[in-house]
C-alpha cells in the first residue's frame, strides 16, 4: 500500500499594504493543493474562518471592517467553488470542507458527492482536515472559533433549526430576515444575541455528527459562533461581525 505524506508549506509573510499582511498555507490534497490564505491586521486579533470559496459576501464583509476592528481572516481557496477537489489516481473527487472534521463526516460527504470512492481517500482527507484544524486552533482568539458563511433564500435559514434535534433552543426575531442568523454552542452567547432581538440557534450537544466545524467545537468544548447571512446581505453581515467583535472583546476584557 502506498503511503502519502501531507506537508503544510508555510510561505514567508509578505507586506501588501500599510494596514495588513497576508501569508499562505498550502495543504496537499492528493495531487492537488488547497490554499489557506491568512489576512492579518494585528497579531492575536479576532480571527474569522471562511470554509467555502464561493461565499463571497462574507469575505466582502470582512474586508469592509479590516482596518476599523483589527480582525484577521483564514479563507480556503482552490477553484472558487463551494466544494474542494482531491485528485487521486488521475481522478478528481469532490467534498464539502465543512464536513471533514470527523471520519464519519468525510465518508458521508465523499459518497454523497461522488459515485464511488477508494477507501484510501478517507485517510487522505483526514490528514488534510487534521492540518487544517491545527491552523484554525493556532489562530483562535480568546478560545473562540468563529466562522462566516453565506446562504441562499429557500436553502438554509434559522427556520431550518425549528423543531430540530440539532438545536437546544432557537430564537426567531420578528424584525430580522430569517436568512441572517447566528449559530452558537454557548448558552450565554445565545442569550446575548436573543436579548439583542437577533436570530440565533443554540446548537444541541447531541447534534448530528456531520463532520462540521460547529459539531467538532461542540464535542471539544470550544466556544463557536457562526455568522450566517444571505448572499448579498453585505451591510447586515458587516453589522453581525461587529456585534460578535464586541461580544468577544467584552468577554476578553
The 8 nearest C-alpha neighbors of each residue, nearest first, counted from 0:
[[1, 2, 119, 3, 118, 122, 117, 120],
 [0, 2, 3, 119, 4, 123, 88, 122],
 [3, 1, 0, 4, 119, 123, 5, 122],
 [2, 4, 5, 1, 123, 29, 122, 126],
 [3, 5, 6, 2, 27, 126, 123, 29],
 [6, 4, 27, 3, 126, 7, 127, 26],
 [5, 7, 8, 4, 26, 27, 25, 130],
 [6, 8, 26, 25, 9, 24, 5, 130],
 [9, 7, 25, 24, 6, 10, 26, 23],
 [10, 8, 24, 23, 7, 11, 25, 22],
 [11, 9, 23, 22, 8, 12, 24, 25],
 [10, 12, 13, 22, 9, 23, 21, 24],
 [11, 13, 22, 21, 10, 14, 20, 23],
 [14, 12, 21, 20, 15, 11, 22, 10],
 [13, 15, 20, 16, 12, 21, 19, 17],
 [16, 14, 20, 13, 19, 21, 17, 18],
 [17, 15, 18, 19, 14, 20, 13, 21],
 [16, 18, 19, 15, 14, 20, 40, 66],
 [17, 19, 16, 40, 66, 20, 15, 65],
 [20, 18, 40, 39, 16, 17, 15, 38],
 [19, 21, 14, 39, 15, 38, 13, 40],
 [22, 20, 38, 37, 39, 13, 12, 14],
 [21, 23, 12, 37, 36, 10, 13, 11],
 [24, 22, 36, 35, 10, 37, 9, 25],
 [23, 25, 9, 35, 34, 8, 26, 7],
 [26, 24, 34, 8, 33, 7, 32, 35],
 [25, 27, 7, 33, 32, 34, 24, 6],
 [26, 28, 32, 5, 29, 31, 33, 6],
 [29, 27, 85, 31, 32, 30, 26, 86],
 [28, 30, 86, 31, 87, 85, 27, 123],
 [31, 29, 86, 28, 87, 32, 27, 85],
 [32, 30, 28, 29, 86, 85, 27, 33],
 [33, 31, 27, 28, 26, 25, 34, 30],
 [32, 34, 26, 77, 25, 76, 27, 35],
 [35, 33, 25, 76, 24, 75, 36, 26],
 [34, 36, 75, 24, 74, 23, 76, 73],
 [35, 37, 23, 74, 73, 34, 22, 75],
 [36, 38, 73, 22, 21, 72, 23, 39],
 [39, 37, 21, 72, 71, 20, 36, 73],
 [40, 38, 71, 20, 19, 41, 21, 37],
 [41, 39, 19, 69, 71, 70, 18, 20],
 [40, 42, 44, 39, 69, 43, 70, 71],
 [41, 43, 44, 40, 39, 71, 69, 45],
 [44, 42, 140, 41, 45, 138, 139, 46],
 [45, 43, 70, 42, 41, 46, 140, 71],
 [44, 46, 70, 140, 71, 43, 47, 244],
 [47, 45, 71, 72, 70, 44, 139, 140],
 [46, 48, 72, 145, 146, 71, 73, 147],
 [49, 47, 146, 73, 74, 72, 147, 145],
 [50, 48, 74, 147, 51, 146, 73, 75],
 [51, 49, 75, 74, 48, 96, 97, 52],
 [52, 50, 81, 53, 54, 49, 75, 82],
 [51, 53, 79, 80, 81, 76, 54, 75],
 [52, 54, 80, 79, 81, 51, 55, 82],
 [55, 53, 149, 52, 51, 56, 57, 148],
 [54, 56, 58, 57, 53, 59, 52, 230],
 [57, 55, 59, 58, 233, 230, 231, 54],
 [56, 58, 60, 55, 59, 147, 148, 54],
 [59, 57, 55, 61, 60, 56, 62, 54],
 [60, 58, 56, 62, 61, 57, 63, 55],
 [61, 59, 237, 57, 63, 58, 62, 233],
 [60, 62, 58, 59, 63, 64, 65, 57],
 [61, 63, 59, 65, 64, 60, 58, 66],
 [62, 64, 60, 61, 65, 59, 237, 66],
 [65, 63, 67, 62, 61, 66, 68, 60],
 [64, 66, 62, 69, 67, 70, 63, 68],
 [67, 65, 69, 64, 68, 18, 40, 70],
 [66, 68, 64, 65, 69, 63, 70, 40],
 [69, 67, 70, 66, 65, 64, 244, 241],
 [70, 68, 40, 66, 65, 41, 67, 44],
 [69, 71, 45, 44, 68, 46, 65, 40],
 [72, 70, 46, 39, 38, 40, 45, 47],
 [71, 73, 47, 38, 46, 37, 48, 74],
 [72, 74, 37, 48, 36, 49, 47, 35],
 [75, 73, 49, 36, 35, 48, 50, 72],
 [76, 74, 35, 50, 34, 52, 36, 49],
 [77, 75, 34, 52, 33, 35, 78, 74],
 [76, 78, 33, 79, 34, 83, 75, 52],
 [77, 79, 80, 76, 52, 83, 81, 82],
 [80, 78, 52, 53, 77, 76, 81, 51],
 [79, 81, 53, 78, 52, 82, 83, 51],
 [82, 80, 51, 53, 52, 83, 79, 95],
 [81, 83, 95, 80, 94, 93, 96, 84],
 [82, 84, 94, 93, 95, 96, 77, 85],
 [85, 83, 93, 92, 91, 86, 94, 82],
 [84, 86, 28, 92, 91, 29, 31, 87],
 [87, 85, 91, 30, 29, 90, 31, 89],
 [86, 88, 90, 89, 29, 85, 91, 30],
 [87, 89, 90, 86, 91, 30, 29, 117],
 [90, 88, 87, 86, 91, 30, 29, 85],
 [89, 91, 86, 87, 88, 92, 85, 84],
 [92, 90, 86, 85, 84, 87, 93, 89],
 [91, 93, 85, 84, 86, 113, 90, 94],
 [94, 92, 84, 83, 112, 82, 85, 91],
 [93, 95, 82, 109, 108, 83, 96, 112],
 [94, 96, 82, 97, 98, 108, 83, 81],
 [97, 95, 98, 99, 94, 50, 83, 82],
 [98, 96, 211, 95, 99, 212, 50, 210],
 [97, 99, 210, 211, 104, 96, 95, 100],
 [98, 100, 105, 210, 104, 101, 96, 97],
 [99, 101, 210, 98, 211, 128, 212, 215],
 [102, 100, 210, 104, 103, 99, 105, 98],
 [101, 103, 105, 104, 106, 125, 100, 99],
 [104, 102, 106, 101, 105, 107, 210, 209],
 [103, 105, 210, 209, 98, 107, 101, 102],
 [106, 104, 99, 102, 108, 103, 107, 98],
 [105, 107, 103, 109, 104, 108, 102, 110],
 [106, 108, 104, 110, 105, 109, 111, 103],
 [109, 107, 111, 105, 94, 110, 106, 112],
 [110, 108, 106, 112, 94, 111, 107, 113],
 [109, 111, 113, 107, 112, 108, 106, 115],
 [110, 112, 108, 109, 113, 107, 114, 94],
 [111, 113, 109, 110, 93, 108, 94, 114],
 [114, 112, 110, 115, 111, 109, 92, 93],
 [113, 115, 110, 112, 116, 111, 109, 92],
 [116, 114, 113, 110, 117, 109, 112, 92],
 [115, 117, 118, 110, 120, 113, 109, 114],
 [116, 118, 119, 120, 115, 121, 87, 88],
 [119, 117, 120, 121, 116, 122, 106, 123],
 [120, 118, 122, 117, 121, 123, 116, 124],
 [119, 121, 123, 118, 122, 117, 124, 116],
 [122, 120, 124, 119, 123, 118, 125, 105],
 [121, 123, 125, 120, 119, 124, 126, 118],
 [124, 122, 120, 126, 125, 121, 119, 127],
 [123, 125, 127, 126, 121, 122, 128, 120],
 [126, 124, 122, 128, 127, 123, 121, 129],
 [127, 125, 129, 124, 123, 128, 122, 130],
 [128, 126, 124, 130, 125, 129, 131, 123],
 [127, 129, 131, 125, 130, 126, 99, 132],
 [130, 128, 126, 132, 131, 127, 125, 133],
 [131, 129, 133, 127, 128, 132, 126, 134],
 [130, 132, 128, 134, 133, 129, 127, 135],
 [133, 131, 135, 129, 134, 130, 136, 128],
 [132, 134, 136, 130, 131, 135, 137, 129],
 [133, 135, 131, 132, 137, 136, 138, 130],
 [136, 134, 132, 138, 133, 137, 131, 139],
 [135, 137, 133, 138, 139, 134, 132, 144],
 [136, 138, 134, 135, 139, 133, 132, 140],
 [139, 137, 135, 136, 134, 46, 140, 43],
 [140, 138, 136, 142, 137, 143, 144, 46],
 [139, 141, 45, 142, 143, 44, 43, 46],
 [140, 142, 143, 251, 139, 247, 45, 250],
 [143, 141, 140, 139, 221, 222, 144, 136],
 [144, 142, 222, 141, 140, 223, 139, 145],
 [143, 145, 223, 139, 222, 224, 146, 142],
 [146, 144, 224, 47, 223, 225, 143, 48],
 [145, 147, 48, 225, 47, 49, 226, 224],
 [148, 146, 226, 49, 225, 57, 48, 227],
 [149, 147, 227, 57, 226, 54, 228, 146],
 [150, 148, 228, 229, 230, 54, 227, 57],
 [151, 149, 229, 230, 155, 228, 154, 152],
 [150, 152, 154, 229, 230, 153, 155, 149],
 [153, 151, 154, 150, 155, 178, 229, 156],
 [152, 154, 155, 151, 156, 178, 150, 159],
 [155, 153, 152, 151, 150, 156, 159, 178],
 [156, 154, 150, 159, 153, 151, 178, 152],
 [157, 155, 178, 158, 159, 177, 154, 179],
 [156, 158, 159, 177, 160, 180, 178, 198],
 [159, 157, 161, 156, 160, 177, 155, 171],
 [158, 160, 157, 156, 161, 155, 163, 162],
 [161, 159, 163, 158, 157, 166, 162, 165],
 [160, 162, 158, 163, 159, 169, 157, 166],
 [163, 161, 160, 164, 166, 159, 165, 169],
 [164, 162, 160, 165, 161, 166, 159, 167],
 [163, 165, 166, 206, 162, 203, 167, 205],
 [164, 166, 206, 203, 163, 202, 207, 205],
 [167, 165, 202, 203, 164, 168, 201, 163],
 [166, 168, 203, 201, 202, 165, 169, 164],
 [169, 167, 201, 166, 200, 170, 202, 203],
 [170, 168, 200, 199, 201, 171, 161, 166],
 [169, 171, 199, 198, 193, 200, 172, 168],
 [172, 170, 198, 169, 173, 199, 157, 197],
 [171, 173, 174, 198, 175, 197, 196, 170],
 [172, 174, 175, 171, 176, 196, 198, 177],
 [173, 175, 172, 176, 196, 197, 171, 198],
 [176, 174, 172, 173, 177, 197, 198, 179],
 [175, 177, 178, 179, 174, 172, 180, 173],
 [176, 178, 179, 156, 157, 175, 180, 158],
 [179, 177, 156, 229, 176, 228, 180, 157],
 [180, 178, 228, 177, 176, 227, 229, 198],
 [179, 181, 198, 227, 199, 157, 178, 228],
 [182, 180, 199, 226, 225, 227, 200, 198],
 [181, 183, 200, 225, 224, 199, 201, 202],
 [182, 184, 224, 201, 223, 185, 202, 200],
 [183, 185, 202, 223, 201, 222, 217, 186],
 [186, 184, 188, 187, 183, 222, 189, 201],
 [187, 185, 189, 188, 190, 184, 201, 183],
 [186, 188, 190, 189, 185, 191, 192, 184],
 [189, 187, 191, 185, 190, 186, 192, 183],
 [190, 188, 186, 187, 191, 192, 201, 193],
 [189, 191, 193, 187, 188, 192, 194, 186],
 [190, 192, 188, 194, 189, 193, 187, 195],
 [193, 191, 195, 197, 194, 189, 190, 188],
 [192, 194, 190, 196, 195, 191, 197, 189],
 [195, 193, 196, 191, 192, 190, 197, 189],
 [194, 196, 192, 193, 197, 191, 190, 198],
 [197, 195, 193, 194, 172, 192, 198, 174],
 [198, 196, 192, 195, 193, 172, 199, 175],
 [199, 197, 180, 171, 172, 170, 181, 157],
 [198, 200, 181, 170, 180, 182, 169, 197],
 [201, 199, 169, 182, 202, 168, 181, 183],
 [202, 200, 183, 168, 167, 166, 184, 189],
 [201, 203, 166, 184, 167, 165, 200, 183],
 [202, 204, 166, 167, 206, 205, 165, 201],
 [203, 205, 206, 217, 202, 218, 167, 165],
 [204, 206, 203, 207, 165, 164, 208, 202],
 [207, 205, 165, 203, 204, 208, 164, 202],
 [206, 208, 209, 165, 205, 214, 164, 203],
 [209, 207, 210, 206, 214, 104, 103, 211],
 [208, 210, 104, 211, 207, 98, 103, 214],
 [209, 211, 104, 98, 100, 101, 99, 208],
 [212, 210, 98, 97, 213, 214, 209, 100],
 [211, 213, 215, 214, 216, 97, 100, 210],
 [212, 214, 216, 211, 215, 217, 223, 184],
 [215, 213, 217, 216, 211, 212, 218, 208],
 [216, 214, 212, 218, 213, 217, 219, 211],
 [217, 215, 221, 219, 213, 214, 218, 220],
 [216, 218, 214, 220, 215, 219, 184, 213],
 [217, 219, 215, 216, 220, 214, 204, 221],
 [218, 220, 216, 217, 221, 215, 214, 222],
 [221, 219, 217, 218, 216, 222, 184, 215],
 [220, 222, 216, 219, 223, 217, 143, 142],
 [223, 221, 143, 184, 185, 144, 220, 216],
 [224, 222, 144, 183, 184, 143, 145, 221],
 [225, 223, 183, 145, 182, 146, 226, 144],
 [224, 226, 146, 182, 181, 147, 145, 227],
 [227, 225, 147, 181, 146, 148, 224, 180],
 [226, 228, 148, 180, 149, 179, 181, 225],
 [229, 227, 179, 149, 178, 236, 150, 180],
 [228, 230, 150, 149, 178, 232, 151, 179],
 [231, 229, 149, 232, 150, 56, 151, 228],
 [230, 232, 233, 56, 229, 228, 234, 149],
 [233, 231, 235, 229, 230, 234, 236, 228],
 [234, 232, 236, 231, 235, 56, 60, 237],
 [233, 235, 237, 236, 232, 238, 60, 231],
 [236, 234, 238, 237, 233, 232, 239, 228],
 [235, 237, 239, 233, 238, 234, 228, 60],
 [238, 236, 60, 234, 240, 235, 239, 233],
 [237, 239, 235, 241, 236, 240, 234, 242],
 [240, 238, 236, 242, 241, 237, 235, 243],
 [239, 241, 243, 237, 242, 238, 244, 236],
 [240, 242, 244, 238, 239, 243, 245, 237],
 [241, 243, 239, 245, 244, 240, 246, 238],
 [244, 242, 246, 240, 245, 241, 247, 239],
 [243, 245, 241, 242, 247, 246, 248, 240],
 [246, 244, 248, 242, 243, 247, 249, 241],
 [247, 245, 243, 249, 248, 244, 242, 250],
 [246, 248, 250, 249, 244, 245, 243, 251],
 [249, 247, 251, 245, 250, 246, 252, 244],
 [250, 248, 252, 246, 247, 251, 245, 244],
 [251, 249, 247, 252, 248, 246, 141, 245],
 [250, 252, 248, 249, 247, 141, 246, 140],
 [251, 249, 250, 248, 247, 141, 246, 245]]
